[in-house]
């Protein structure tokens, strides 16, 4: 697969537990994304591991949020 994903290889970080609820459709999409990420970068990763990295990427790229800070 030569396609690049917006979310690149994952850095190692300290974490805290945070519980959320998702729609079944979003859960399925996250699992598909995790599979694509695993295949592209050669390291098995699950959707739960990806979520904080996706949220961080979203927040750092949100121009409106940057202006608020």
C-alpha angles and dihedrals in degrees: 000000000000096000115116120220123218088236108065129194112326122250120222111252143165111258143197127206117258124172123215137169121229135187115255089245093054091047090053092048092049090051090051090050091050090052092050090047091050092050094046098047099031095234121107111240131169130219093254090060092050099050099078091046091049092049092048091049090049094050095046091051096047106105094194091054091048090055090053092056 
